[in-house]
Amino acid sequence: MIIRVQSPEGVKRITAAKRETVATFLKKVAKEFGFRNNGFSVYVNRNRTGEITASQNKSLHLLKIKHGDMLFLFPSSPAGSSSENMDTSISQGLLRPLGVPPVVEDEIDQYLIKQDGKIYRNRDQQLCRHGPLGKCVHCVPLEPFDEDYLNHLEPPVKHMSFHAYIRKLTGGADKGKFVALENISCKIKSGCEGHPPWPEGICTKCQPSAITLNRQKYRHVDNIMFENHTLADRFLDFWRKTGNQHFGYLYGRYTEHKDIPLGIRAEVAAIYEPPQIGTQNSLELLEDPKAEVVDEIAAKLGLRKVGWIFTDLVSEDTRKGTVRYSRNKDTYFLSAEECITAGNFQNRHPNICRLSPDGHFGSKFVTVMATGGPDNQVHFEGYQVSNQCMALVRDECLLPCRDAPELGYAKESSSEQYVPDVFYKDIDKFGNEITQLARPLPVEYLIIDITTTFPKDPVYTFSISQNPFPIENRDVLGETQDFHSLATYLSQNTSSVFLDVISDFHLLLFLVTNEVMPLQDSISLLLEAVRTRNEELAQTWKKSEQWATIEQLCSTVGVPLSGLHEYGAMGSSTHAASSAMWACQHCTFMNQPGTDHCEMCSLPRT
């Protein structure tokens, strides 16, 4: 009989007899794969159960191994990387080349991989004719990608979740053995030596395939949820006060969205507003020197950048507080320029995926737009762009139309760049499906909409104060982040719990990034206290010399600090105050601890 053995190198067929002992069979396996004795293990099942060992001293017939069976070989040390690779990739239906390390997916992906995902239904009292333990077509569990079930949800779900899509690909008899999620490329393949390089020559081997745009059936994120309304209101305050559009990055986490089988939710806990220039009709992002530091601080707080948000608001009636409803099915939902921007952001934040040879596929980065709704109130609309759009943007093949925001334009090939043909399918006036060249291109083929919600019971990762600390980069409003605003915030905050006072995302960023006394190297304990909501850790950090210096700086700006003693802002010892840096009231120069005269202007300390 012939036994198939699967390993990281592939599948090999080994001839054996029914009465052959396990030891003899394993010697054949070792010779076929080039292993020494004890350099591998063979299992009956892919999940490493039912190991076959020479010590069993039985025949293959007694172990119920018959002609055509598949066994699974896992190399042992020192080829541990290959063994780990097989465990993470073969078990999911993908063989990676030897020497290529397995990818480490996000925590939410690792969690959803282990879930059953099936849609369980109760026994139908009218249609089911079996006992309570039986199952029939009317009550058997459905697969998470069942389109009929998704279409009958309220509201209907147009896009299955990405993990449901993976289950669809890896289902069936072969368990998705040959599944590989290939990333689209619009560039000429390099290394073709049969002809001169473009534009002098091109062939079918190096020429990228033409692209026919299809509406994507799945989405990487199924829901966007802001933790509370205050988070969104503070972001909108900029537009309310200036009338100019505004931009921000969403920081939060990815969690399970239980309303959709194997769904993913992006929970937004904070909004960071980078340097920008906004007008009533445009937004321009400026270089942000603090970008890396913000990402680092967010990571220590258990957060990550999950998306971006911008406003497109025009006031309709200032007395009623209404806004214009301008984005709808008769106009457009996202402009081509916004789609290109979203595609650029998604390319910067790829989704780590085990089924892709490149190690990444698509993106979980979301787009949120604040705009007028049908009731002329502010609505938050969530979107992503398709993987096809990401490829067109990455390879610089897509342009916006100047006079029609709802239309994009696929570039034409030039001597500098070859662009493959891009098509989309449409219905003509006779009801026939026709293929159109994407010049121009309706961007609706590129957009995936995502529901954006607020919870009934608000969640607060950070504390909410009646007089919050100013948001960064709002100098145009006269709202600045400095020690004067910090002293004002501390003096107006009535909470006696230090953790509540300090748990403000924008305040923590100021403590880390301010130019007078940055605390980037000494704030890890405080960030851990905020992340774990540990008041004891916060109190430990409050007793540090760094906080004593912050208190001293706040006391020199002329703000009454009458309420600070409630949580210790002015309750430090005399030694702590004297050992802290101090600011000269005449020239604001920061002097070393223990000095009595300003090192800059020589005036005495007051």
Order of alpha helices (4+ residues) and beta strands (2+ residues): beta-beta-alpha-beta-beta-beta-alpha-alpha-alpha-beta-alpha-beta-beta-beta-alpha-beta-beta-beta-beta-alpha-beta-beta-beta-alpha-beta-beta-beta-beta-alpha-beta-beta-beta-beta-beta-beta-alpha-alpha-alpha-alpha-alpha-alpha-alpha-beta-beta
